[in-house]
Amino acid sequence: MLTLSGASSAAASAARGRHVRFYWSLLVAIALVGPLPVTASIAGADPADPAAKVARTGYRSVIAPYSRLRPATPASWRERNGAVTPQPKQDK
């Protein structure tokens, strides 16, 4: 029982040591970052201002330059097939 008590005490102190190192590291990091300015204003205007001047948007049709690519009106498939079928050779 005494051995178990000593082992749990050693484990607890090791864990406590890790937590102490973590908190010291955290404290040093906060101390170094603390004096820095919170934000630096890069943009000139507030993006949440509803009265801010913005450029007008324009509309361009996506299909405006479209032109029909069909050279002729649709015909029946027999007429189309007959127009492109090679003529049979004439044997003498």
C-alpha positions as CSV (number, residue, x, y, z in Angstrom):
1,M,0.0,0.0,0.0
2,L,2.8,2.3,0.8
3,T,4.4,1.6,-2.6
4,L,1.2,2.5,-4.4
5,S,0.9,5.7,-2.5
6,G,4.5,6.7,-3.4
7,A,3.9,5.9,-7.1
8,S,0.7,7.9,-7.3
9,S,2.5,10.8,-5.5
10,A,5.3,10.7,-8.0
11,A,2.9,10.6,-10.9
12,A,1.0,13.6,-9.6
13,S,4.1,15.6,-9.0
14,A,5.3,14.9,-12.6
15,A,2.0,16.0,-14.0
16,R,2.0,19.1,-11.8
17,G,5.5,19.9,-13.1
18,R,4.2,19.8,-16.7
19,H,1.3,22.0,-15.9
20,V,3.6,24.5,-14.2
21,R,5.9,24.7,-17.2
22,F,2.9,25.2,-19.5
23,Y,1.5,28.0,-17.4
24,W,4.9,29.7,-17.2
25,S,5.3,29.5,-21.0
26,L,1.8,30.9,-21.4
27,L,2.5,33.7,-19.0
28,V,5.7,34.7,-20.9
29,A,3.9,34.6,-24.2
30,I,1.1,36.9,-23.0
31,A,3.7,39.3,-21.4
32,L,5.5,39.6,-24.7
33,V,2.4,40.1,-26.8
34,G,0.6,42.3,-24.3
35,P,2.2,45.7,-25.2
36,L,1.6,45.3,-29.0
37,P,-1.2,47.4,-30.5
38,V,-4.5,45.6,-30.9
39,T,-5.1,46.4,-34.6
40,A,-3.5,48.4,-37.3
41,S,-5.8,50.2,-39.6
42,I,-4.9,49.3,-43.2
43,A,-8.1,50.1,-45.1
44,G,-9.3,53.7,-45.3
45,A,-13.1,53.2,-45.1
46,D,-15.1,51.2,-42.7
47,P,-16.6,48.2,-44.7
48,A,-19.7,48.2,-42.4
49,D,-20.6,51.8,-43.4
50,P,-23.8,51.7,-45.4
51,A,-23.1,55.2,-46.8
52,A,-19.7,54.3,-48.3
53,K,-19.2,55.0,-52.0
54,V,-18.8,51.9,-54.1
55,A,-18.3,51.3,-57.8
56,R,-21.5,50.5,-59.9
57,T,-22.0,47.0,-61.1
58,G,-22.5,46.4,-64.7
59,Y,-24.4,43.6,-66.5
60,R,-23.0,41.6,-69.3
61,S,-25.0,38.8,-70.9
62,V,-23.2,35.5,-70.8
63,I,-24.7,34.4,-74.1
64,A,-24.6,37.7,-76.0
65,P,-22.1,36.8,-78.6
66,Y,-24.0,33.5,-79.4
67,S,-24.9,32.9,-83.0
68,R,-26.7,29.8,-84.3
69,L,-24.3,27.3,-85.8
70,R,-26.9,25.3,-87.8
71,P,-26.3,26.0,-91.5
72,A,-29.7,24.7,-92.5
73,T,-33.0,23.9,-91.1
74,P,-33.3,20.4,-89.8
75,A,-34.4,17.8,-92.3
76,S,-35.5,14.2,-92.0
77,W,-32.7,11.7,-91.3
78,R,-33.3,10.0,-94.6
79,E,-32.6,13.2,-96.6
80,R,-29.5,13.9,-94.5
81,N,-28.2,10.4,-94.8
82,G,-28.7,10.4,-98.6
83,A,-26.8,13.7,-98.9
84,V,-23.7,12.3,-97.3
85,T,-23.7,8.7,-98.5
86,P,-21.0,8.0,-101.2
87,Q,-22.3,7.3,-104.6
88,P,-21.9,3.7,-105.8
89,K,-19.2,3.0,-108.3
90,Q,-20.3,2.2,-111.8
91,D,-18.8,-1.0,-113.2
92,K,-18.3,-1.3,-117.0
